[in-house]
Amino acid sequence: MACRRQAASETDEKLEAAGTVDSPAPRHNPAAEVFHAPTTLLAGAVPGLRRGLGVGRRRFRLSLISYTLLTLFMILHVIGSHYTYAEVPFGVTLQHWVGADRNMYDRLVHFCFGFLVAYPVREVFIRISRAKGFWNDSLPLELTLAFSANRQEGEILEWLAAVKVNPEAGLAFLGAQGDVWDAQKDMGVAGLGALLAMAITFAVAMTVDRGTWGAVRESLRIPADDRPIGEDQILDWWRRRQADKP
């Protein structure tokens, strides 16, 4: 009898190794509901986003280039929210390419935040503020760094969401992957992406428009009638207000 049981056990082991016997069901991952929470949130936000873009397209239409760049950035976010940024398969491939010790997909997304969003920001800024020259390309870089710095506040919101859904998966959901300088590195690569995007934009403008360099110099020139504002402007306002009184 003992020999039969031993033989049956050996047979089961061989069949399981060959894949003909079902393996034990995988254990429930307590992080699963947190990992897929961003996908659920994005799916719910898509209809509102489409309506918002539709209204914006009627009232303030961007260029096809800007819409394309924003769409690509949203696609990257959807992929990251589906797998979670620390588990995206392409991030592992990128990790091997650069010789890193972590999944690099979140770094790619932060780089693309600067690289893909800087140009739409530039377009909006030029059309609304009527700025010219140097300031056209400097503000998108500054805004990218500012928004990336606000990621510290975003981490707090993400942590609160993770704790609310599943406290055990909070650290995994945040995606820092054990790097205490994760936020600072993300801000750096986002700034690098924006700098690269503005450098390409400026190079194209210099190639196509001969007046680009002249506009840059003009934007940095101080007018002859320039004077300080601040307290001087406040005094001017006060004097005008007093003069307007009956």
ROBA-297447 format. One record per atom (N, C-alpha, C, CB): y, z, x. Coordinates in steps of 0.1 Angstrom, whole numbers, plus 5000, padded with zeros to 4 digits. Atoms other than C-alpha are relative to their C-alpha. Glycine has a CB too. Layout:
N
YZX
...
This chain:
246
498850005008
500050005000
501350005009
500050124991
498849994991
502450095028
500249875007
499850115010
499850134993
501749765045
500649904990
498649955005
499450105009
502549575013
501550034998
499350024986
498649975001
505849765009
500849955012
500250154997
499450044988
506749695045
500249855000
499350055012
499950155000
505949325041
501049954990
498649944997
499050045011
507949305008
501450025005
499750084987
498749974995
510849475025
500549895010
500150145006
499750114990
510749225054
500349874994
498849995010
499750135007
510548935030
501350004994
498949984990
498749995006
513549055011
501149985010
500250134993
498950014990
515549085043
500149865005
499650095012
500050144996
514548735054
500749914989
498649955003
499450085011
515548595020
501550024999
499350034987
498649975001
518848775020
500749945012
500250155000
499450074989
519548645055
500149854998
499250035013
500050145003
518748295043
500949964989
498649954997
499150035011
521148335014
499349974987
500949885004
500650035013
518548304987
499950124991
498549955002
500049875008
518948664975
501550034999
499250115006
498649975002
522348764960
500350125008
500350034985
499549894993
524248994983
500650104990
501049965011
499449905009
525549324969
501449964996
500050145007
498650035005
528649284948
501050065009
500250044985
499049944991
531749324969
500750124993
501149895003
499349885005
533549654966
501349974994
500150115011
498750025006
536549674944
501150035010
500250084988
498949984991
539649634965
501250064993
500449865007
498949935008
542249884953
501449935002
500150145004
498750074998
545049664968
500149874992
500149975015
499950145007
544149354947
501149994990
498649974994
498950015011
546449434918
501450005006
499850124990
498750004994
549349504942
500249875007
500150115011
499950124993
548549194963
500449884990
498749965007
499750105009
548748974932
501150034990
498749974991
498849975008
551649144916
501249915002
500550145003
499050104998
554148914933
499849874993
500349985015
500350125007
552348614919
500350014986
498549965002
499749985015
552548754884
501550004998
499450134996
498649995002
556248834889
500649865001
500650095010
499450134998
557048484902
499649914988
499449945013
500450085011
555048324874
500950034988
498550024996
499249975011
557048514849
501549965002
500050154997
498650044998
560348424866
500249855000
500450065014
499950144999
559648054868
500849944988
498749935001
499250055011
560847974833
501550035000
499550054987
498649964999
564048164838
500749935011
500250155002
499550074988
564548004872
500349854996
499150015012
499850145004
564147654857
501249994991
498749954993
498850015009
566647724830
501350025008
499950114989
498949984992
569047864856
500449885008
499850125009
499750134992
568747554878
500549894991
498749965007
499650115009
569147334847
501550024997
499250004988
498649975003
572447514838
500949975012
500250144995
499250024988
573647504874
500149855003
499350065012
499950144998
572747134876
501049934992
498649934998
499050065009
574947054847
501450045004
499850044985
498649964997
577947264858
500449995015
500150154996
499750014985
577647254896
498849945007
500350155006
501250074995
575246994908
500049995015
500049854994
500150004985
574047024944
499549865004
499150115005
500550124995
572946734965
498450005000
500449975015
501550015000
569346614965
499450065013
499649855000
500449934988
569046745001
499850154998
500949975012
500049865002
569947094990
498950044990
501350054994
501149965010
567547094960
498649985007
500149904988
501350024993
564746964982
499750125010
500049875008
500249894991
565247235008
499750134993
501350025009
500249885008
565447514982
498649994994
501050014989
501350015005
562247384966
498950035010
499849864994
501049974989
560347384999
500050155003
500449925012
499949864997
561547745005
499250084989
501450055001
500649935011
560347854970
498549985001
500549944987
501450034999
556947684976
499450095011
499749855004
500549914990
556547885008
499950154995
500950005013
500049875006
557348204989
498850014990
501350034993
501149995009
554848124962
498650015007
500049874991
501349994992
552048074988
499950145005
500049895011
500149874995
552948395004
499750114990
501350045007
500249905011
553048584971
498549994995
501049984989
501350025005
549648444962
499050085009
499649864999
501049944991
547748554993
500550145005
499849915012
499249904993
550348825004
500249945014
499250145001
499550074988
552148735036
499150035012
501450045003
500949964989
549748925059
498649944999
499950155001
501350055002
546748735045
499949854998
499350074988
500050155002
547848365043
499249945011
501549955000
500950064990
545148155060
500849925011
499149904994
499350084990
547747925077
500750105010
501049914994
499449914991
549348235092
499150045011
500450134993
500949974989
546148305111
499949885010
498550024994
500050124992
546147945124
501350015009
500049874992
498849994992
549747995135
500050115010
501250024990
500249894990
548848325151
499349955012
499250114993
500750054989
546348145173
500849905008
498749934996
499250104993
548847865181
501050075010
500849924990
499049944992
551448105194
499550125008
501150054991
500649894993
549048365208
500550144996
500349985015
499549875005
550348645186
498850094996
500949984988
501149915004
548348955176
500150044985
500150135009
499849975014
549348945139
500149874992
501350084998
499850125008
549448695110
501549975000
499650034985
498650044997
552648495116
500749934988
500149915012
499450075011
553248355081
501350064995
499050004988
498749945004
555948605072
501149975010
499850154999
499050044990
557748515104
500549864997
499550015014
499750145003
557548145094
500950004988
498749924997
499250005013
559048225059
501450055003
499350094990
498649954997
561948425074
500749905009
499950135008
499350114992
562648145099
500549894990
499049945010
499650105009
562647895070
501150054990
498749964992
498949955008
564948125050
501349955007
500050154999
498850054994
567548045076
500149855001
500250065014
500050154998
566447685083
500249924987
498749965007
499950085012
566147575047
501150044990
498650014993
499049965009
568747775029
501449995005
499750154996
498650004994
571647755053
500849874996
499950005015
499250125004
572547395044
500550014985
499149875001
499449985013
572747465006
501150094999
498950044990
498849904999
574947765014
501249935005
499650125008
498850084994
577147535035
500649914990
499549925012
499550095010
577447285007
500850074989
498949924993
499349925010
578447544981
501350055006
499150124996
498849944993
580947705006
501149895001
499650065013
499050104998
582647375014
500649964987
499349885007
499550055013
582947264978
500850104992
498949954991
499349905007
584247594965
501250055008
499150124997
498949954992
586447724993
500949905007
499550095011
499350114994
587547385006
500250035015
501349984994
499949974985
586947515042
499749875008
499150125004
500250124992
586847265070
499650045015
501249915000
500249984986
585747235106
499050115004
501350035006
500949904994
584247525125
499450104989
500750085010
500449905010
584047755094
498949954991
501250044992
501150065008
581747515076
498650045005
500149854999
501349974994
578947585100
499850155004
499849915012
500249864995
579647945110
499750094988
501350055006
500349915011
579548105075
498650004996
500949964988
501550005004
575947995066
499250095010
499449875000
500749914990
574848165099
500350144997
500449965014
499649875003
576748475091
499450064988
501550024999
500649965012
575448495056
498550025001
500349904988
501549994997
571848445068
499750135006
499549895008
500249884993
572148735092
500350124990
500950015012
499749895009
573848955065
498950024989
501349974992
501149995009
571148875039
498750065006
499749874993
501249954993
568448945064
500150145003
499849925013
499749864998
570049275073
499750084988
501450035005
500249935013
569849365036
498550024997
500749934989
501449995002
566049335040
499650155000
499249925010
500349864999
566049705048
500050064986
500950085009
499949955014
567149775012
498949944992
501349974994
501150075007
564549515000
498750075003
499949865004
501249934997
561849705018
499850134991
500050055015
500049885008
562750014998
499549964986
501450074999
500450045014
562449824965
498549965000
500849884996
501450044999
559049674977
499150125000
499849915012
500849874999
557850024986
499950064986
500650095010
500149935013
558750164952
499149924990
501550004994
500950085008
557049864935
498550035003
500349865001
501349984995
553949914956
499450144995
499849995015
500449865004
553850294949
499750004985
501050105004
500150005014
554250224912
498749944995
501249934993
501250085004
551349974910
498850075006
500149865004
501249944993
548950124936
500450065013
498949895002
499649944988
549950374962
499249985012
500250154998
500950024989
546850314983
500349875008
498650004996
499850134994
547949954990
501449985004
499649894990
498650014997
551650024996
500349945014
500750124999
499850044986
551549975034
499649855002
499450095010
500550144998
549449655032
500949904992
498649994994
499250095008
551749515005
501349975008
500350064987
498850024993
554849555027
499949905011
500550135005
500350114991
553249335053
500650025014
500549884995
499549984987
554749495084
499049995011
500750145001
501150024991
551349485100
500150095012
499849865004
499949904989
552049795121
501149985010
498750005007
498950034990
555149655138
501250074995
500349855000
498949925004
557949905137
501349925001
500150135009
498850084998
560449635147
499949874991
500249965014
500350125009
559249395119
501349954994
499050044989
498850045007
562549395100
501049935010
500750114993
499050064991
564649325131
499549875005
500250105012
500550134996
562349045143
500249904989
498550015004
499850105011
562548885108
501449965000
499550074987
498650045001
566248895109
500449915012
500950135001
499850094988
566248735144
499549864998
499450065012
500550145002
564048445134
500749934989
498550004997
499250065011
566048395102
501349955006
500350104989
498850054993
569248375123
499849885009
500650115008
500350124992
567548135147
499849884991
498750035008
500250115009
566547915118
501349944995
499150034988
498750045005
570047905104
500849935011
500850124994
499250064988
571547835139
499449865002
499850095012
500550134998
569147545143
500449904989
498450015001
499650095011
569947405109
501449965001
499850074986
498650044999
573647415115
500349925012
500950135001
499850084988
573247265150
499649864996
499150055011
500450135005
571346975134
501049934991
498650004993
499050055009
573946935107
501249965008
500450114990
498850044992
576746935132
499849885009
500450125009
500350124992
574946685154
500049874992
498650015007
500050125009
574446445125
501549974996
499250034987
498650025003
578146495115
500749935011
500750124996
499450064988
579246415150
499649865002
499750085013
500550134998
577146105151
500649904989
498549994999
499650095011
578245965117
501550004998
499350054987
498649995003
581846095113
500750035013
500350114990
499349984987
584146045143
501150114999
500749875004
499049905001
586646295129
499550144999
500849974987
500649875001
584246585130
500650105011
498550005002
499549914989
585446725164
501550034998
499749935013
498649975003
589046685154
500250104989
500749874996
499949905011
588446885122
499650145005
499049964989
500349884994
586847155143
501250065007
498849995009
498849954992
589847185166
501150044990
500549895010
498949975010
592247175136
499750134993
500149894990
500349885007
590347455119
500250135008
498650004995
499849894991
590847675149
501450025005
499149995012
498650004996
594547605154
500850104991
500649864999
499149905007
597047875144
501349934996
500250135008
498750075004
599947735123
501250075006
500150004985
498849954994
603447785137
500650114991
501049895002
499449915010
604547975105
499150124997
500549934988
501049895003
601548215106
500650135003
498749985008
499649864998
602248585102
499050094995
501450024993
501049905005
600248905096
500150024985
500250135007
500049965015
599148995061
499850155000
498949924992
500149855001
598049345051
501250064994
499650055013
498849925005
601049575048
501249914997
500450115010
498950095003
603449285051
499849934987
500149895011
500250075013
601849105021
500250104989
498649945000
499949905011
601749425001
501550024997
499350145004
498549985001
605549475008
500649884992
500750025013
499550125007
606149114997
499750014985
499549875006
500449995014
604249174964
500950104993
498650044999
499249895006
606249494958
501449954998
500050125009
498750055002
609549324964
500249904989
500549945013
500050105011
608749034941
499950074986
498849905002
500149935013
607649274914
501350074996
498850115001
498749935003
610949474917
501049904996
500550085013
499050115003
612949144917
499749954986
499949895010
500350065013
611149034885
500350104988
498649974999
499749905011
612049354866
501449974995
500050155006
498750025006
614949314842
501150105004
499949994984
